[in-house]
Amino acid sequence: MDSSRERLSKTAKKVHFELSAILRFALLAVADIGLIWFITQLMINGFFEVAVVLIIIVIFNTYVFLAPKAYPLRWMAVGLSALLLFAIFPIIYTSYVAFTNYGDGHLLTKVQALDQIQRELYLPEEGRAFEWIAYRSEDGEYLLWIKDAAGNTNLARQTDADEEDHILEVIPGENGIGELDEAGAPVAIEGFTRLNRILATTDTNLTRIKFGDPEKTIQVRSPSEAAELLPRYLYNEDEDTFTDQVTGIVYFERQGTYTSQQGRTLTPGFRAGVGFENFENFLTNPALRGPLAIILTWNFAFAFLSVFLTFALGLAISILYGDPNFPGKKILRSLLIIPYTIPSLITILIWRGILNENIGIVNTVLRDLINFSPNWTTNQWWAKAAVLIVNLWLGYPYFMLVTSGALQSIPSDIYEAAEVDGARGWNKFWNITLPLLLVAVGPLLIASFIYNFNNFNLIYVFIQGGPPIPGASTRAGYTDILISYVYNLAFEGGRGVNYGFASAISIVIFIFIALMALAQFKFTNMWEEVSENV
């Protein structure tokens, strides 16, 4: 009896294992086929970087789900793939883009740009223009009725049609042609539907199709006209040049833009490498250097003052409410945490209304009390003060929570020993509390400094970097920090979007922050040495 149960159990486990394996193989096959198709489309359109990442993901997942040795990785395969695609790849790609001209005018791949340039057509001197009416079959085949200036009418098949005769005479009763209207166009053609001329021009397929003789094709170019059009720019693949069929000008490829010797360019351009040009533009351009010193100085001051003020206020509240005899401290602490629970974007917008120079409650009260109204948005010093006040409101609850826990971890016997030695309140705080506290919260202070160094949301949403710096040749304001200034240069400078330039500056910002973080970590190690002597 027991042996039969064991056999049944083993059989059930074997069947379950086989079914699981079949299901795993089936799901893996579907996923791989879908990804391979997607990778193929990416490569056809020139998105090779993303295609390479997806190829790595396909190979990795296939190995993990098929190789018994890789069994432990199966539970992390999807997460690791997402990490590679959405975290690691963007970092690598940003670094790559920093050395390219990627931006407005250069958003396409070379394949796409070549295709668009070659689509531009022109009507040669010997070319004829026609009136036209289009007909379409259910399977998407088109016929084009044409009438030239002399009144001659014909039906033109698509140039890529299998039939030998691409131009047909318009004879009722032949080739499925029905009766003719007043203009001489067939009212109906067997197997085809006559299209409204105005609506037909919205059909992107129709405007791209070539009709008639392959050596003298006809294309629709407006609701009223079709013509014997030719490509205006002929591409020489060996020399990588375009020749203008109208003017004879030759365009050479220069950093993603086809440019003639006379300085004319063809659009669109395509993504191409430009070396260190973006970095040189940021570091050497006189137009950028003007406000850059002001902005960098304020950026460091803003980050330092934000950390100092929020930490000081949070610590003061923690010490104040650390007194066990303080009445109602639980309720007050709960109320003081409220700013931390509200989304910062909403809080910033509320403060922007509170500090409105005309109708804000702060200025209204100050005008009534002392007849004084600060210019929160037009005076550089008041604007900087406003930004620091709002950031203080947003940041102090965080440090209040952090320091409250850190203060409780300091042994009370240290304070008792200090009191025996005659230490008083300030001495205990400066020589015991602060050193031990900084050891615990030092990394958090560094993280807060880095966050505020790049606190784009506050600067942009509250005041958009204003007030503007007089005489600056680029869009720059007194409260701009480096990241908001970069945003203005790259995306709102009136010159279009420039992802390559923005990526280059983001790398510069990363280097700044990395150096500051290293220096600050070294500084916190000094506090650890101090704490060892406490």
VOFITI-499641 format. One record per residue: x negated, y, z of N, C-alpha, C, O, CB in turn. Coordinates in steps of 0.1 Angstrom, whole numbers, plus 5000, padded with zeros to 4 digits. Each point is the difference from the previous one (the first is absolute). Glycine has a CB too. Layout:
% residues N
XYZXYZXYZXYZXYZ ...
This chain:
% residues 534
499249885000500850125000499150135000500350094992501549785020 497250134997499250115001499150024987499850114996500249865029 499549914970499250014988500850054988499550084992499149735016 502750154991500850054989500250155001500050074990501249715008 499050275014500250145002498750084997500050114994501649845024 497249994985498850064997499850014985499550104995499549825026 501449974972499950004985500950114994499650074991499849685009 501850265005500950104995499550145003500150094991501849755013 497550185008499450135003498950044991499950114995500849855029 498449944973498950024991500550034986499450094993499149775021 502550074982500650024987500650144998499850074990500649685008 500350295013500650135000499050114999500150104993501849815020 497050074995498950105000499350014986499750114996500049855029 500249924969499350004987500950074990499550084991499349705015 502550194994500950074991500050155002500050084991501449715008 498650255014500050145003498750074995500150114995501449845025 497449984982498750054995500050024985499650104995499349795025 501650014973500150004985500950114995499650084991499949685009 501650255007501050114996499450145002500150094992501849765013 497450165007499350135003498950034990499950124995500649855029 498849934972498950024990500650044986499550094994499149745018 502550104984500650044988500650145000499850074990500849695006 500050285015500650135001498850105000500250114994501849805019 496950064994498950095000499450024986499750124996499849815028 500349964969499550014987500950084990499650084992499249705012 502550204998501050074991500050155003499950074990501549725010 498650255013500050145003498650064995500050114995501649855025 497349974982498750054996500050024985499450104995499549795025 501750014973499950014985500950124995499550074991500249685008 501450275007500950114996499350135003499950094992502149785013 497450145007499250135004498950024990499750114996501049865028 498549934973498850014992500450044985499450094994499449745020 502350114981500450034987500550144999499750084991501049685006 500150295013500450145000498950105001500050104993502149825018 496950044998498850095001499250014988499550104996500549855028 499849934969499249994988500650084989499450074993499849715014 502250224992500750084990499850155003499750074991502049745006 498450225016499850145004498650054997499850114995502049865022 497249944986498650044998499850024985499250094996500149785024 501350044971499850024986500550134995499450074992500949695006 500950285007500650144997499150115004499850104993502549805009 497150095010499150105005498850014991499650124997501249845027 498649934972498850014992500350054986499250074994499949745019 502150164982500450054987500150155000499650074990501649725005 499350265016500250155002498750075005500150125003502449845000 496549965000498750075004499950015015499050075004501050054975 500849825029499950025015499149885005500549915007501850214995 496449894995499249885002499649995015499849895005499350144973 500950085030499650005014501049925008499749915008499250314990 502449815000501149935007500049864996500349915008501050304994 498549764985500049874994498949915007500349885004500650214974 498049965024498949935006500349965015499849895004498550234981 502349985022500449975014501149895000499949905009499650334998 501549774984501049905000499449864996500549905004501250284990 497349824997499449884996499349935012500149885003499550214974 499750005031499449955013501149945009499749905006498450274992 503049905003501149955009500549874995500349915008500350334998 499649744981500549884994499149885003500449905004500850234978 497549905016499049895002499949965015500049895003498750204977 501450015028499949985015501249925005499849905007498950314995 502549834994501249935005500149864994500449915007500750324995 498549764986500149864994499049915007500449885003500250224975 498249955025499149915007500549975014499949895005498250214982 502450005020500449985014501249905001500049925009499350324996 501649774986501249915000499849874994500949915001500550294999 497549784993499749864994498949935007500049885001500850214978 498249985027498949935006500349975015500350095007498150034977 501549755020500249975014499150075009500450035012500349754980 498050255004499150065009500550145004499650065010498549814980 502650195001500550145002501350015007500650115001498249964979 501749825026501350005006500250115011501050065000499049694996 499050275013500250115010500350134994500650095007497949785008 501050164973500250134994501450024994500450114996497249904999 503249885004501350014993500950105008500850074993498949704998 500250245022500950085007499650154999500850095003499649725013 498350214980499650144998499950044986499650124997499249865024 501449934969499850034986500750124995499550094994500149675003 501750255006500850114996499550135006499950114993502149745004 497850155016499550125007498650054995499850124998501549805022 497849984977498750044995500150054985499350104997499749725018 501950134978500350054986500550145001499650094992500949685000 500550265017500550135001498950105005500050114996502349795009 496950055004498950095005499050044989499650114999500649775023 499550024969499150034989500750104990499350094995499749685008 502350214994500750074990500350145005499950104992501049694999 499550235022500650125004499150085010500350125003501949784994 496750045007499150075009498550014994499550114999501949815021 498149974977498650004996499950054986499150094997500449715017 501350164977500050044986500250164999499250064992501649715000 500250295015500150144999498750085004499750104994502849875010 496849985006498850065004498950004989499450094997501149855027 499449944971499049984989500450084987499250064994500349715015 501850234988500550074988499950155002499650074991502049745005 498650245016499850145003498550044998499850114994502149895022 497249924988498650024998499750004985499250094995500249815027 501250014971499850004985500650124993499350064992500749695009 501250295003500750124994499250135002500050094992502249795011 497050125008499350125003498950034990499550124999500949845025 499249944968499050024990500650004986499349984990499149915025 502950144984500750014987500750134999500050085009500349674991 500350274988500850124997501549985002500850084995497449994989 502249835024501449965001500850125005499850055011499549714994 501750274987500950125004500950044988500049924990498350165027 502350034984500950044989499150024987499050055001502550075016 499149824973499350004987499149884998499549974989500550275012 499749695010499249885000500649895009499349935007498750214988 503349845004500749905008500149874993500149895007501250295003 498549814977500249884993498649924999499050065002502950044985 498349775009498849934996499650034986500850074993499849745023 498250154980499650034986500949944990500350064990497349965018 502849864994500949934991501350084998500550024989498649765018 501550275004501250074999499850144993500950044993499949845028 498150184983499750134993499849994985500650084993498450005029 500349824974499849984986501349984993500350054989497549855015 503150025002501349974994500850134998500650024990499449755021 500050315000500850124999499550104989500750064993499949915031 498150044976499450104990500349954986500350084991497849985025 501849814981500349954987501450004996500449984988497749875015 502850185007501450014996500450134994501050024994499549835025 498650254983500350144994499949994985499049964994500150155027 502049944973500149994985500150134994500150115007501149684996 498650214984500150134992500549974986499949884996498250225017 502550004981500549984986499050064990499850125000502649905009 497049894983499050054990500750084989501250004999497449805006 500650284988500550084989500949934990501050054996497050105008 501549734993500849924990501149925006500849934993497150054994 502350025026501049935007501450064997500250124999498149815018 502749984983501450044998500850005013499749925009500249994968 501150175024500950005012501449964995500350014988498450185023 502049754998501349944997501150035010499750025012499149794976 502450195008501149995009500149855003499649914992501750294998 499349765022500049865003501249965009500650095006496949924993 502849875000501049935009499549865003499649934991502450214999 498149835023499549875004501149895002501150045003497050085008 501549764987500949885002499349905008498849984998502450064980 499549905031499349905009500849875001501250015001497850185012 500349704986500749875001500049965015499450065009499849874968 501549965026500149955014498749955005499850015012502649934984 496750014996498749955004498950115000498949975002501849814990 499750355007499150115001499350044988499050085000500749845022 500750034966499350044987500750134995501250025002498349734993 499750334999500550134996499950014985499149954993500250165028 501649974973500050054986500150155000500650055009500449734982 498350285000500150154999500450044986499349984990498950045028 503050054982500450064987499350144999500050085010502349804991 497150154987499350124998500450074988500449944990497649975022 502050224988500450084988498950114999499950095009502649864994 496850064985499050104998500650134995501250014999497149814997 500850285002500550134996500650004986500950094997497350015017 501549804978500649994987501349935000500749994989497150015001 502749955021501249935001499949854998501149935000500050284993 497749745006499949854998500249935014499450055010499049994970 502349865020500349925012499449864999500049944990502150205014 497549815008499549865001500249955014500350085009498049964973 501649835020500049945013498549955002499549934992503050005007 497050105013498649965003500149895011500550035011498550204982 500349665005499949905010498850035009499250094996501949744989 498850115027498850025008498849954993500049894993501450085028 497550104981498849964992499549865004499449934992500050315008 500849725013499649875004501049894997499949885005498850235012 502449924975501049904997499449894990499050034993502850145010 498749714998499549894992500350014985499349954992501049915028 500850224977500350014985499050084993499350085005503149915001 497549974981499050074991500450144996499250095000500149694992 502050245006500550134996500450085012500949975007500049934972 498250205024500350095011500950124997500550065009497349875000 502350104978500950114995501149944992499749934990498450245011 503149855003501249944992500850124994500150115006500049695010 500550174972500950094994501449995008500449905004498450084973 501850145023501350005007501149974990500550094993498750085024 501249714982501049954990501149935008499749905006498650084975 502950085019501149935007500249864995500049984988501150245016 499149695005500349864997498749914999500149885000501850204987 496949995014498849925000499350025013500050105007499749934968 499649865029499350005013500950035012499550065010498450004977 503349915012501050025011500450155001500650035010498449785002 500750274978500350145001501550024996500549954990497250125004 503050015015501450034998500250134992499150044993501549845028 500650184981500350134993499050115005499549995011502949934986 497550184995499150115003500950125004501150024996497249904988 501150175025500750125004499650114991499449984989500649955035 500550194979499850114991498550034997499650054990502550055019 497049885001498650024999499349894992498850024997501350115024 500649764977499449894993499449895009499349924996500250244986 500849855031499649905010501049905002501250025000497450155011 501049704991500949895002500850025013499550035010499049814978 502950155010500850015012499849885009500050015013501750114974 498049765007499749885008499049924992500149994988502250025024 496949914995499149904994500249875008500050005012498350184981 501949725000500349875006498949965010498850004997502449934983 499250045033499049965010499450125007499249985009500449824978 500750325010499450125006501150105004501150004995496949974991 501750105024500950115005499450144997498850025003502049825016 500050244976499550144996499950085013500950005008500149994969 497850075026499850085012500250154998499850054990498549775017 502250235004500250155001498650064999499149965007503050035006 497750114978498650054997499450075013498949985003501850054973 500150055031499550075012499649905011499050015006502450194988 499549705008499749905011498949914996499349955008503150064999 497549974979498949904996498650065003499149925002502550004980 498350215018498650065002499649985015498850015003501650154979 500549805027499649975014499549865001499549965011502250214997 498549754982499549865000498550014997499650024989502649895003 497050065018498550014998499549904990498950024994500950065030 500949814975499649904990500150054986499149984992501649845024 500450254981500250054987498950104996499650004988502949975015 497250125006499050114996498649944998499150074995502350105018 498349714992498749944999499949914988498949974995500850055029 501449934971500049904989499650074987500450114997501449765015 497450054980499750054987500849924989500249885001497450175007 502950034983500949944990499450014986499150094998502949975015 498449854978499650024986498749934997499549915007501750304992 498149844990498849944995498950025010499850115005500949954971 498549835027499050015010498950114997499450055009501049714995 499450274983499050104996500650145001499250104999499749734986 502450185017500650145000501249995009501250014995498050054981 500649935037501149975009500850135003499550114998499149705012 502650164994500950115004500449995014500249885005500750124972 499150115031500449995014501050125003499950114994497849795012 503150075004501050105004499250105009499349965009502749884990 498250294999499350095009500950115006499650085008498449884979 503350055009501050095005501449954997500149914991498250295007 502749855008501449964997500450034985500949944995499750105029 498750044970500350044986499049954989500350024988500950185022 497749754995498949984990499249875003499749975011500250284985 499949684993499049895000499050044990500350074990501349755018 497250134993498950044990499049894999499849915008500650334998 498849784983498949914997498850055009499150074995501749874981 499250025036499050055010498849915000500049884998501850225016 497049964990498849925001499450045014500250115005499449884970 499649925031499350035012499150124998499250004991500949765017 500050345001499150124999498649975003499150054994502950095011 497849785005498649975005499649864997500749905005499650275013 498749814974499549874997498949965009499050085002501649954974 499449855030499149965010498949914994500349914993501450105025 497050034985498949924995499549925013499350065008500150114973 500949705019499749925012498449995002499650005011502649874986 497150124992498549985001499450125006499149995009500949864971 500450275016499450135005500850065012499550105006499649944971 502149905026500850055011500350154997499850085009499349755007 501450204972500450144997501450004993500449904995497150165002 503150065003501250034993499750104989499350105003502249845018 499150044968499950104989501450064997500949924997497149964993 502150255011501350074997500250004985499250054992500650095028 501349794975500349994986500450134994499950024987500849755017 499750335003500450134995498850094999499950074989502449905021 496950045000498950105000498749944997499050074997502350065019 498649734986498749944998499150005012498849964999501450104977 500250005035499250015012499849875007501049925001499850315002 498049745001499749875007499950035015499450095004499349824976 501950005027500150015015499249895006500249884997502050235002 496849925010499249915007500449985014500550095006497649974979 501749825020500449975014499050065010498849974999502349824994 499350295016499250065010500749995014500950085003498150084980 500649755025500549995014501549995000500750065007497450065002 502449794982501549975000500850104992501249995000498549915022 499750194970500850094992499350014986498850014999501950135021 500149844970499550014986499950154997501050074999500049714994 497850275005499650144998499350024987499149924997500850115028 500450084968499350034988498850095003499950055011502249934975 497050045004498950095002500450145002499350085006499349774980 502650185009500550145002500750025014500550115003499849904972 499849885033500650015013501449965001500650015011497850174993 502249794985501449955000500149865006499149924999501450224981 500749835026500149875007501349944995501050074996497750015024 501449794981501249924998500649955013499349975009499849964969 502250085023500749955012500949884996500549994989499450245021 500249674999499450015014498649945000499649944991502750035018 497050065002498749945003500249875007501249965002497750274999 500049715004500149875007499050005011499150095001501749794979 499450035030499149995011498649964996499849904992502250045023 497050134990498649974996499150055012500450085007500149944968 498349925025499150045011499450134997499650044989499949725015 500350325007499350134999498950015009499550115002502749994991 497349795013498950015009500350075013501149985005497450014975 500650105024500150085012500750134998499850095008498249795001 502650144979500550134997501050065010500050115003499749834973 501249975029501050045010499350055013500550105006501249744984 497350095014499350045012499250134998500050095009499849674998 499650254981499350134997501050115000499650115004498649764983 502950115007501050114999500450045014500250125003500749794976 499350005030500450045014498950075008500350095007501249714993 497350154998498950055008499350134994499450085007500249695001 500550254979499350114993500850104994499550114997498849734999 503050145002500950094994500150135008500549995012500849824977 498350315006500250125008501450035005500250065010497850034977 502949885004501450025003500549925013500950045007499550014969 498949835026500449925011499250045013500549995011500049834973 498350235014499150035011500650125008499750015012498349904976 502750185005500550125007500749975012499650045011500550074967 501149835021500849985012499649875008500549985011501450134977 497249815006499749875006499350025014500449925009499349984968 499550205025499350025013501050045010500049955012497950124977 503150015008501150045009500849885004500349985012499750254978 500449695000500849895002499349895009500649945009500650114969 497649925019499249905007499950045015500149925009498750024970 500950195023499850055014501349995008500049955011498350214981 502849875001501349995007500449855002500649975010500150254980 498949705000500349865001499449945013500749925007499450064968 498650045027499349955012500750065013500249935010497650044977 502450175012500650065012501449955003500349975012498450234983 502149784995501349955001500049865007500849975009500050164971 498449785014499949865006499550005014500649935009499049994968 499350165026499550005014501050065009500349955011497450084980 502950095006501050065009501249925002500650005011498650224982 501349714997501149915001499849895010500849975008499850094968 498249885023499749895009499850055014500549955010498449934971 500450235020499750065013501350045007500249975012497650114980 503149995001501250055007501049895003500550005011499250224976 500449695004501049895003499549915011500749955008500050064968 498049965024499449925011500150075013500349945010498149964973 501250235017500150085013501450015005500149975012497950164980 503049895000501350015005500549875004500749995011499850204974 499349705007500449875004499449955013500749945009499650014967 498450085026499349975012500550085012500249945011497850004976 502350195011500550085011501349955005500349995012498550204979 502149774999501349955004499949865007500749985010500350144971 498049805015499849875006499650015015500449935009499049974968 499650205025499550025013501150065009500149965012497650084979 503150055003501050075008501149905005500450005011499250214976 500849705003501049915003499549875006500749915003500750184979 497249905020499449895007500250005015499849905007498650094974 502050135024500350015014501249925004501150034995497850205005 501049675008501249925004501150085007501149965000497449855002 501250315003501050085007500650104992500950085004497849885016 501050044966500550104991501549974998500349894995497450154994 503350055014501449974998500449994986499650084991500850035031 500449794974500649984987499049984989500350034988501550115020 497149804995499049994990500449904989499550014989498750045028 502649854986500449904990500950064989499849984989500049845029 501150264987500950074990499250104992500250014988501749965028 497250114990499250104993499149934990499950054989500250105031 499349744984499149934991500849954987499550014989499149925031 502650024983500849954989500450114990500049984988500949855027 499450294991500350124991498850044992500150044989501750035028 497049924989498850054994499649914988499250044992500150075030 501249774978499649904990500950024987499649964990499749885028 501850244984500950014989499450054987500349954989501450105028 497450054983499350054987499349884993499950014988499850225022 499949674997499249894994501049914993499649924991498650105027 503149984986500949904994500750064988500649924992499849995031 499650224975500650064988499050004988498850035002502750125013 498949814973499150004989499350144998500750105001500849724988 497250185009499350124999500550094989500050135002498049755007 502450074980500550084989501250095005500150124996499149714987 501750115024501250075005499550115010500550115000501049684997 497650175012499550095010499450124993500250125005499549695012 499550174973499350114993501050104994499850125001498249734995 503050094998501150084994500750095010500450114998499849724983 500050105031500750085011499250115004500450125002500749675005 497650194995499150105005499850114989499850125003499049725011 501350124973499950114990501250095001499950124997498949724988 502450115019501150095002499950085013500450115000501049724988 498150105022499850085013499150124999500250105005500249685007 498550204980499050104998500250094987499150074996499349785016 502850144983500450094989499850145004500650045010501049794980 497750255002499850145004501250095000500050105008497849874982 503249995003501250094999501249955009500550085007498949984970 500849815023501249955008499649905010500949945007500550114973 497349925021499649905010500350045014499950125003498349814982 502149985024500350035014498950065007500250095009501449734991 497150144998498950065007499850154997499950085009499049704989 501150254989499950154996501250085005499950115003498749824977 502650015019501250075005499950045015500350115004501049764979 498250035025499950035014498950105003500150095008500749674997 498050224988498950105002500450144996499650095006498849724990 502450204993500450144996500950065011499950125002499949814974 501149995029500950055011499350045013500350105006501549764984 497150065013499450025013498950104999499950105008500649674998 498650224985498850094999499850074987499050064997499949795019 502250144975499950074987498849964992499350084994502050115016 498449684990498849954993500449874992500849925005497750175013 501149904970500349894991498849954993499650064990502750035007 497149805007498849944994500349964985501149954997498149975026 499850104969500249964986499449864998498949984997500950264996 501049665010499649865001499649954986499249905000502350075019 498950094970499749944987499250104991499549954990502649925012 497850255002499350104992498650045005499250064993503150024999 497549915021498850035007499249885002500549905006500550305005 497749804985499249875001499949955014500049885002498850194978 501050025030499749965014501349945006500049905007498250274995 502949904996501349965005500449864993500649925007500150324998 499049754982500349884993499249885006500649895002499950244977 498349895024499149905006500549965014500049895004498150194982 502350025021500649985014501349924999500249915008498750305000 501949824982501349934998499749854997500749915006500450304986 497949765000499749874996499549925012500449885002499050194975 499849995031499549945012501149975011500049905007497750214989 503249995005501149985009500949884996500449925009499650334996 500349754982500849884996499349875002500649905004500550254979 497649855014499349885001499849965015500049885003498850174976 501150055030500049975014501349935005500049915007498550294996 502649854992501349945003500149864995500549915007500650324992 498349744989500149874994499149905007500249885001500450234978 498249945026499049915005499849985014499549895005499450184976 501650025028499849985014500649885006499449945009500450304993 501549714993500549885007499249884998499949915009502350194987 497149894993499149884997498950005011499849895006500750124969 498850105027498950005010500650005014499349955009499350174975 502649925018500649995014500249855003499749965011501550264986 499249704993500249865003498749935001499849915009502350094978 496950035005498749945000499350035013499449915007500450104968 500150115029499350045012500749955013499349975010499850234978 502249795011500749955012499649865003499749965012502350184983 497949774995499549875002498549995004499649925009502150004975 497550175010498650005002499750045015499149955006500450094969 501250065030499850055013500349895011499450005010501250244982 500449685005500449905010498949895000500049925010502450134986 496849944994499049895000498750045008499149925002501850004976 499050215026498850055007500249955015501050045006498650164978 499549735022500149955014500150125010499350104998499449694995 502250205016500250105010498850015010499850115005502749864992 496849925005498950015010498950094995499250055008501449724999 499350264980499050094995500350145005499150075005500549794975 501750185020500450135005499850015015499650105005502149924976 498649875026499950005014498550025004499750075009502349784993 497150084991498650025003499550144997499250055007500449714988 501050304994499650144997500550105010499350095004500849844972 501150045030500550095010499149995013499850105007502549874984 497249915012499149995011498850084998499450055010501549724994 498650244984498850074996500350154999499150084998500049724991 502250245013500350145000500550064987500150124998498349905019 501949894973500550054987501450055001500849945008497749894981 501850275004501450065000500649984986499449934991499950245026 501949884981500849984988499250014987500049914992501950175021 497650044984499350034987498849914999499749954989501150285011 498449755011498849914999500449864997499349934992499550225024 502349804990500449864997500449994986499749904993501050075031 500150134971500449994986498850014990500049914991502250205016 496949984995498950024990499049895001499449964989500950285013 499449705010499049905001500549865000499249914998499550265014 502549814991500649865001501149984989499849914992499650085033 501650084976501249984991499750014986500249914992501250175026 498050044978499850024986499049914994500349944989500250305015 498349735002499149904993500649864999499949944989498250195021 502649825000500649874999501150004990500349904993499150055031 501450164975501150014991499550004986500649944991500750195026 497649954980499550014986499549874995500049974988499450265017 500149685004499549874996501249924995499949934990498250075027 503150014989501149934996500750064988500449924991499950015033 499850204975500850064989499150064989500550064991501349995026 496849944985499150054990500349964986500150094991498249915026 501949874980500349964986501350064995500250034989498649765015 502250235006501350064996499850154996500750054991500549785024 497950234992499750144997499450014986500350094992499449975032 499449854973499450004986501149974990500050074990497849855020 503149994993501049974990500950124998500550034989499449725018 500450325004500950124999499350114993500750074992500349865029 497750084980499350104993500049974985500350094992498249955028 501349844976500149964986501350024995500250054988498049785016 502950135003501450024996500250154997500650044990500249765023 498950294997500250144998499250064989500450104994500249915030 498249944974499250054989500749984987499750084990498249875023 502949954986500849984987501550015002500849934994497449914999 502250255017501450015003500850084989500350125002499149875023 500749954964500650074988501550045003500450114996498149764989 502350045021501450025002500350135007500850084996499549685004 499050275011500250125008499750124992500950094999498649795022 499450134973499650124992500950024988500450114998497249855009 502749944986500850014988501450035002500650094994497849764995 502250085021501550015002500250135008501050074997499349685003 498950285009500350125009499750134993500850095000498649785019 499550144974499650134994499450004986499650104994500149985030 500149794971499449984987498650074999499650044989502749945001 497050025021498650064999499950155001498950055000500649754988 501750275012499950155000499650055013499849935010502050074973 498050145018500250094988498849994991498949965004502450195011 498949894972498949994990498850085003500150115006501649844978 497150005013498750075001499950104989500049964988498949845024 501050334991499950104989498749984992498949975005502450195009 498849864973498949994991499649864996499149984992500250225018 501349694996499749874996500449974986501150024996499149915028 498950014968500349974986500849874999500549974989497450155004 502249815018500849885000501150015011499950095008498249774983 502950065008501150005010499449965013499749885002502150084981 498150135027499449975013500650095010500350124998497649804992 502350025023500650085010499149995013499249925001503150044989 498050135020499250015012500249885009499249965007500950284992 501149695000500349885008499849874992500249905005501450245009 497949874974499749884992498849935007499150065004501750054975 499449765022498949915003499549944987500650014990500349955034 498049964977499449954988501049924992500050014988497849995023 502949914995500949914993501250084993500349964989499149865028 501150284990501150084993499450084989500750034990500649985031 497550044981499350084989499849914988500250044989498750115028 500649734986499849904989501349974993500049994987498149915025 503050094995501349974994500450114991500549984989500149895031 499250264984500350114992499250004987500550034989500150105031 498149844981499150014989500349894990500050024988498250075026 502149794991500249884992501449994994500249954989498149945024 502750164994501449984996500950124998501050004994498849795018 499850324994500850124999499250134996500450115003501149795015 497450084976499150114996500450064987499350094996498949815017 502950064981500450064987499249944988500350044989500250165023 498649704991499349944989500449854998499349934993498850235011 503049805002500549874998499349915011499250045008501149994968 500249845024499549915009498649954996499849964989502649975017 496750065004498749954998499649905010499450035011499950194979 501049655007499849895010498549985002499649975011502649934982 497050114996498649985002499350105009499249965009500849954968 500450215022499550115009500449975014499250015010500850164971 501349805021500549975013499449885007499750005012502550104981 497549804999499349885005498650035004499549955011501949914975 497950225006498750045004499950085013499249975009500350044967 501450085026500050085013500549915011499550025012501050194975 500349695011500449915011498849925004499949975012502450024979 496849985000498849935004499150095009499449965010500749904969 499850275017499250105007500650015014499350015010500250124969 501849885022500750015013499749875009499750015012502150134978 498249755003499749875008498650015005499749965012501849914973 497550185007498650015005500050105012499349975010499849984967 501650165022500050095011500549935013499450015011501150184973 500649755015500649935011499249895006499849985012502450084979 497149865000499249905004498850055009499649955010501049914970 498850255015498950065007500450055014499349995010499650074968 502350015022500550055012500349895010499850015012501250194976 499649695007500349895009498849945006500049965012502049994974 496950035006498849955005499450095011499649955010500049944968 500450245019499550095010500950005013499450015011499750144971 502249845017500950005011499849875008500150005013501550154975 498249745005499849875007498750015008499949945012501449934971 497750195012498850025007500250085012499449985011499350004968 502250125020500350095011500749925011499850025012500350184972 500849725012500849925010499049905007500349975012501850054975 496949935007499049925006499350075011499649945011500149934968 500150265019499450085011500950015012499549995012499450154971 502549865015500950005011500049875007500149995013501350174975 498449735005499949875006498849995009500049945011501149964969 497750165016498950015008500250085013499649965011499050024969 502250135018500350085012500949925010499850015012500050204974 501249725008500949925009499349905008500449965011501450084972 497149905011499349905007499350055013499849935009499849964969 500250245022499450075012501050055010499650055010498450014976 503349935010501050055009500249915012500850035009500350084972 
